[in-house]
Amino acid sequence: QVQVVESGGGLVQPGGSLRLSCAASGIRVSFYIGAWYRQAPGKQRELVAKIQSDGTIDHYADSVQGRFTISRDNAKNTIYLQMNSLKPEDTAVYFCNIAHGFWGQGTQVTVSS
């Protein structure tokens, strides 16, 4: 049984940083595409960043380019999203997706002073 669990969200001031974690079980993250999505209230879910099985990072949303970094620790079977210089418009529920089909429950990120 595949499980995907996000953590690391919270409340942060503008300009601050957070690191989200996506821990998987029942599936090897290094074998599949991994991605972070986010969904703000009243908006559609959008792709934030994506990492290929070979470790190639092939997508960042324009709005996060240069501020967010996706990475993977194969030994820990975990995908990360380092978020720096956070802005209020980054406020959303962030979801991890593995192999297109497996989703976590999401973690709330709120950027506010």
PyMOL commands that set and color helices and strands:
alter all, ss='L'
color gray80, all
select helices_A, chain A and resi 29-31+88-90
alter helices_A, ss='H'
color red, helices_A
select strands_A, chain A and resi 3-7+10-12+18-25+34-39+46-51+57-60+68-73+78-83+92-98+102-103+107-111
alter strands_A, ss='S'
color yellow, strands_A
deselect
rebuild
show_as cartoon
